[in-house]
Amino acid sequence: MSCWDEPLSISVRGMAPEQPVTLRTALRDETGKLFRAHARYRADPHGELDLARAPALGGSFAGLEPMGLLWAMEPDRPFWRLIKRDVQTPFVVELEVLDGHEPDDGRLLARAVHERHFMAPGVRRVPVREGRVRATLFLPPEPGPYPGIVDLFGVGGGLLEYRASLLAGKGFAVLALAYYNYDDLPKNMDAMRMEYFEEAVNYLLSHPEVKGPGIGLLGISKGGELGLAMASFLKGIKAAVFINGSVAAVGNTIYYKDETIPPVSFLRDRIKVTKDGLLDVVEGLQSPLVETKSVIPVERSDTIFLFLVGQDDHNWKSEFYANEISKRLQAHGKEKPQIICYPEAGHYIEPPYFPLYKAGMHVLVGTNIIFGGEPKPHAMAQVDAWQQLQTFFHKHLGSKN
């Protein structure tokens, strides 16, 4: 067993010298959907194969890719995203070694099953229903206090815990926060009231196992946009990492006390259809430079920022948004934020080894759209981004007291 974000060493022994083999992986998600990858290899002169040293000769990927059999997995059902719903159970990865280079015809030589867990041993999972707050708090094994982080996902709604549970294994107290379509929260996103998020921040700050004086924010996509609003309006947020977020309100109005930020206009005539019949919506939002009333007032924030950007993001213009945020901050005498750009990475930059979700359903658009990214560079971006955000949070929030 291992944690999902840890690299694996995969090796095979007992083959004939230089024997051609195919390695195949399979994983079923919690709905029963199958994800698979395969790659062709050749054993060394001793009849051994170590994926850290042997390049793949083709298949789902090629070249020296020790973790390719995981990140290159594709769903049997098109446009299906690999998501972990229950972090208390592992994903089970099945690995098969087949004779020859035909992935479907080869004789089965060996088989192994490996569990990939989402909670490191001893990590504590605490469901939270405090006032209006609906969340799950993940705490490292030993008593704290630990640096605290609020973790926000995008427009899928509900409560996703897999990023928070993995981060708790790295020495953080992480609050996976739901904000709509979960429990007794609103069913839709028509209005986003910052008072709800303020309650969550205050809950985390006052927790005995969370060290102050400020906490961190981690948000992707819509979670990045809402996190930016939190950092702009709320106190107590010291450091924030946003993955492919927006500088403006999108799809709904943001409220805080007597202030409102209306969403940017949706420009239907600018949406393209790809040759595969998918929508490309990257040009579909009005520029916040045109509709300035929709811009989140980030210049009010004293938070330290890190922006992680996929340069092939087709959900929206993440790189442009990050640069606009940087300009606004600097124009108001604030520190220039760190921006890390990943070429050929798409919208959903997840923890390491999640397969690329290149296209699929967009809840707000109501159909399948292209999210962007190429499998190998996207996989590399996920590994790097995971290290970058941990380093950033430890630097600015500290470690356990």
C-alpha positions in Angstrom: 0.0 0.0 0.0 1.0 3.6 -0.6 -0.6 7.1 -0.6 -2.0 8.2 -3.9 0.5 11.1 -4.3 3.6 8.9 -3.7 5.6 7.6 -6.6 5.7 3.8 -6.9 8.6 1.6 -8.0 7.4 -1.1 -10.4 9.7 -3.9 -11.4 9.3 -7.4 -12.9 11.7 -10.4 -12.4 12.0 -13.9 -13.7 11.5 -13.3 -17.4 13.7 -14.6 -20.3 16.6 -12.3 -21.4 15.3 -9.5 -23.6 11.8 -10.9 -23.4 9.1 -8.6 -24.9 6.2 -7.9 -22.5 3.3 -5.7 -22.1 2.3 -4.1 -18.7 -1.3 -3.3 -18.1 -3.0 -1.4 -15.3 -6.7 -1.2 -14.4 -8.6 0.7 -11.7 -12.3 0.9 -11.0 -13.7 4.1 -9.5 -16.4 4.1 -6.9 -19.2 4.0 -9.6 -17.6 1.0 -11.2 -16.2 2.9 -14.2 -12.9 1.3 -15.5 -9.7 3.2 -16.1 -6.9 1.5 -18.0 -3.4 2.0 -19.4 -0.8 -0.3 -21.0 2.8 0.0 -22.2 5.2 -2.3 -24.1 8.6 -3.1 -22.6 11.6 -5.4 -23.1 13.3 -7.2 -20.3 17.1 -6.6 -19.7 19.7 -9.3 -20.4 19.0 -10.7 -16.9 15.3 -11.1 -17.6 14.4 -8.2 -15.3 12.5 -5.0 -15.9 12.6 -1.8 -13.7 10.4 1.0 -14.9 12.7 3.5 -13.3 15.4 2.5 -15.9 13.5 0.9 -18.8 11.8 3.2 -21.4 8.3 2.2 -22.6 8.4 1.2 -26.3 4.8 2.5 -26.9 1.3 2.0 -25.8 -0.5 4.6 -23.6 2.8 6.5 -23.4 6.5 6.1 -24.5 9.9 6.7 -23.0 11.1 6.6 -19.4 7.9 7.1 -17.4 8.0 5.2 -14.0 4.5 6.4 -13.2 3.0 6.4 -16.7 0.9 3.3 -16.0 -1.1 5.5 -13.5 -1.2 9.0 -15.0 -1.8 7.7 -18.6 -5.0 5.8 -17.5 -8.0 6.5 -19.6 -11.7 5.8 -18.8 -13.6 3.2 -20.8 -16.4 5.7 -20.7 -15.5 8.9 -22.6 -15.5 12.3 -20.7 -15.4 10.5 -17.3 -13.3 12.1 -14.6 -11.5 10.1 -11.9 -12.6 11.4 -8.6 -12.2 9.9 -5.1 -15.4 10.3 -3.2 -14.7 8.3 0.0 -11.2 8.9 1.2 -11.5 6.3 3.9 -11.1 3.5 1.3 -8.3 3.1 -1.2 -8.3 2.9 -5.0 -7.2 -0.6 -6.0 -4.7 -0.8 -8.9 -4.4 -4.1 -10.7 -1.1 -4.6 -12.6 -0.7 -7.4 -15.2 2.4 -8.6 -17.1 1.6 -10.2 -20.5 3.9 -12.1 -22.8 4.7 -10.2 -26.1 3.6 -6.8 -27.3 -0.1 -7.4 -28.0 -2.0 -6.0 -25.0 -5.1 -8.1 -25.7 -3.6 -11.4 -26.9 -0.5 -12.0 -24.7 -0.4 -14.9 -22.2 -0.7 -13.6 -18.6 2.7 -14.0 -16.9 2.1 -12.3 -13.5 -0.4 -10.2 -11.7 -0.2 -7.9 -8.7 -2.8 -5.8 -6.8 -1.8 -2.6 -5.0 -3.8 -0.3 -2.8 -3.4 3.5 -3.2 -4.7 5.3 -0.1 -5.9 8.9 0.5 -5.3 9.1 4.2 -1.8 8.5 5.5 -1.7 6.2 8.6 -3.0 8.1 11.7 -4.5 11.0 9.8 -7.8 12.1 11.5 -11.0 12.8 9.7 -13.5 15.1 11.6 -16.9 15.9 10.0 -17.8 19.5 10.6 -21.3 21.0 11.2 -20.6 24.3 13.0 -23.2 27.0 12.6 -23.7 27.1 8.8 -20.4 25.5 8.0 -20.5 22.1 6.2 -17.0 20.7 5.9 -14.5 17.9 6.9 -11.4 18.7 8.9 -8.3 16.5 8.3 -5.7 16.6 11.0 -2.2 15.0 11.0 -1.6 12.0 13.4 0.0 13.8 16.3 -1.6 16.5 18.4 -1.0 20.0 16.9 -1.2 22.9 16.5 -0.6 22.8 12.8 -0.8 25.4 10.0 -4.4 25.6 8.8 -5.7 25.6 5.2 -9.2 25.9 3.8 -9.5 23.8 0.6 -12.0 24.7 -2.1 -13.0 22.9 -5.3 -14.9 24.1 -8.4 -18.4 24.1 -9.8 -19.1 20.4 -9.4 -20.5 21.1 -5.9 -20.7 18.7 -3.0 -17.8 18.0 -0.7 -14.5 16.7 -2.2 -12.0 15.6 0.4 -9.2 13.8 -1.4 -6.8 16.8 -1.7 -7.4 17.8 1.9 -6.8 14.3 3.2 -3.6 13.9 1.3 -2.3 17.3 2.5 -3.0 16.5 6.1 -0.4 13.7 5.7 2.1 16.5 5.0 1.6 18.3 8.3 -1.3 20.6 7.7 -4.7 20.9 9.3 -7.0 21.1 6.2 -10.6 22.0 6.1 -12.3 20.6 2.9 -15.2 23.1 2.6 -18.5 22.5 0.8 -20.3 25.7 -0.4 -23.3 24.4 -2.4 -25.2 21.3 -3.4 -24.3 19.5 -0.2 -26.3 18.6 2.9 -28.5 21.6 3.7 -26.5 24.1 1.7 -28.1 25.9 -1.2 -28.7 23.6 -4.2 -27.3 26.1 -6.7 -24.7 28.8 -7.0 -26.9 31.8 -7.8 -25.4 33.9 -5.0 -22.1 33.4 -3.2 -22.1 35.1 0.2 -18.7 35.7 1.7 -20.2 35.6 5.3 -20.4 31.8 4.9 -16.7 31.5 4.0 -15.9 34.0 6.8 -17.6 31.6 9.3 -15.4 28.7 8.0 -12.2 30.8 8.3 -13.1 31.8 11.9 -13.9 28.1 12.7 -10.5 27.0 11.5 -8.7 29.9 13.2 -10.3 29.2 16.5 -9.6 25.4 16.4 -7.2 24.3 19.2 -5.1 22.2 16.7 -4.6 25.1 14.3 -1.8 27.6 14.8 -2.3 31.3 14.1 -2.2 34.1 13.5 -3.4 33.4 9.9 -4.4 30.5 7.8 -3.9 29.4 4.2 -6.3 29.0 1.2 -6.1 26.5 -1.6 -8.6 26.8 -4.4 -8.9 25.4 -7.9 -11.1 26.9 -10.7 -14.3 28.3 -9.1 -12.6 27.7 -5.8 -9.8 29.9 -6.9 -12.2 32.7 -7.8 -14.1 32.4 -4.5 -10.7 32.1 -2.6 -9.6 35.4 -4.2 -12.8 37.0 -3.0 -12.1 35.6 0.5 -8.6 37.0 0.5 -9.9 40.4 -0.7 -12.8 40.8 1.8 -11.9 38.7 4.8 -9.3 38.9 7.6 -7.0 36.2 8.8 -5.8 34.7 5.5 -2.1 34.9 5.4 -1.2 32.8 2.3 -3.2 31.6 -0.7 -2.5 29.2 -3.6 -4.9 29.3 -6.5 -4.9 26.8 -9.4 -6.4 28.2 -12.6 -8.6 30.7 -10.9 -10.3 33.9 -12.1 -9.8 37.6 -11.4 -13.5 38.3 -11.8 -16.9 36.9 -10.7 -18.1 34.3 -13.1 -21.6 32.8 -13.3 -23.0 34.3 -10.2 -22.9 37.4 -8.0 -20.5 37.6 -5.0 -21.9 39.4 -1.9 -20.2 40.6 1.2 -22.1 42.8 3.7 -23.4 45.7 1.5 -21.0 45.1 -1.4 -21.8 43.1 -4.6 -19.7 41.9 -7.5 -21.8 41.0 -10.5 -20.6 38.3 -12.9 -18.9 39.0 -16.2 -21.1 38.6 -19.3 -21.2 35.3 -21.2 -20.5 35.8 -24.9 -22.3 32.9 -26.6 -21.2 34.0 -30.1 -17.5 33.5 -29.2 -17.9 29.8 -28.3 -16.3 27.5 -30.9 -17.0 23.8 -31.7 -13.9 21.6 -32.0 -13.6 19.0 -34.8 -14.6 16.4 -32.2 -17.9 18.3 -31.6 -16.9 19.6 -28.2 -17.4 23.2 -27.1 -14.3 25.4 -26.6 -15.5 28.1 -24.3 -12.2 29.8 -23.6 -13.2 33.0 -25.4 -16.8 32.9 -24.0 -16.3 35.3 -21.1 -16.2 39.1 -21.4 -12.8 40.5 -20.4 -12.7 41.9 -16.9 -10.8 44.9 -18.4 -14.1 45.7 -20.2 -16.5 44.9 -17.3 -14.4 46.3 -14.4 -17.4 46.1 -12.0 -17.0 42.3 -12.1 -13.3 42.4 -10.9 -12.6 41.1 -7.4 -10.9 43.9 -5.4 -7.7 41.9 -4.8 -5.8 45.1 -4.1 -7.4 45.2 -0.6 -5.8 42.0 0.3 -2.6 41.6 2.4 -2.4 37.9 1.6 0.7 36.4 0.0 -0.3 34.7 -3.3 1.0 31.8 -5.4 -0.8 31.2 -8.8 -0.4 27.9 -10.5 -1.4 28.2 -14.2 -2.0 25.6 -16.9 -1.1 27.4 -20.2 -3.4 25.1 -22.2 -6.4 25.8 -19.9 -9.5 26.0 -22.1 -12.0 26.6 -19.3 -11.0 30.2 -19.1 -8.0 32.5 -19.5 -6.1 31.5 -16.3 -2.8 32.9 -17.3 -4.3 36.3 -18.3 -6.2 36.4 -15.0 -3.1 35.6 -12.9 -1.2 38.4 -14.7 -4.1 40.9 -14.2 -4.2 40.1 -10.5 -0.4 40.6 -10.3 -0.7 44.0 -12.1 -3.5 45.1 -9.8 -1.6 44.2 -6.7 1.6 45.9 -7.8 -0.3 49.0 -8.9 -1.5 49.3 -5.3 1.9 48.9 -3.8 1.4 45.2 -2.9 4.0 42.5 -3.2 4.3 40.9 -6.6 2.7 37.4 -6.4 4.5 34.3 -7.6 3.1 32.9 -10.8 4.2 29.4 -12.0 3.1 28.5 -15.6 2.9 25.0 -16.9 3.1 24.6 -20.7 0.6 22.1 -22.2 -1.1 21.7 -18.8 -4.9 21.9 -18.8 -7.5 23.2 -16.3 -7.8 20.4 -13.7 -4.3 20.4 -12.1 -4.9 17.7 -9.5 -2.6 16.0 -6.9 0.0 13.8 -8.7 -0.9 10.8 -10.8 -4.5 11.6 -11.4 -5.2 11.0 -15.1 -5.7 14.1 -17.3 -9.4 15.2 -17.5 -9.1 16.8 -21.0 -12.8 17.2 -21.8 -16.1 16.6 -20.1 -19.2 18.0 -18.6 -19.2 21.6 -17.4 -22.1 22.2 -15.0 -22.6 25.9 -15.8 -22.3 25.4 -19.6 -24.5 22.3 -19.4 -22.6 20.2 -21.9 -19.2 18.6 -22.6 -16.4 21.2 -23.1 -12.7 21.0 -23.7 -10.6 21.6 -20.5 -7.2 21.3 -22.2 -3.9 19.7 -21.5 -1.6 17.0 -22.9 -1.1 13.9 -20.8 2.6 13.9 -20.2 3.2 17.6 -19.5 0.0 17.8 -17.5 1.2 14.8 -15.4 4.6 16.6 -14.8 2.8 19.8 -13.9 0.7 18.0 -11.3 3.8 16.5 -9.6 5.6 19.9 -9.5 2.5 21.9 -8.4 2.0 19.6 -5.5 5.5 20.2 -4.3 5.3 24.0 -4.9 2.1 24.5 -2.9 3.4 22.5 0.1 6.7 24.4 0.0 4.8 27.7 -0.2 2.5 26.9 2.7 5.3 25.7 4.9 7.3 28.9 4.2 4.4 31.3 4.9 2.4 29.4 7.5 5.2 27.6 9.2 5.2 24.0 10.4 3.9 22.3 13.5 4.9 24.2 16.7 
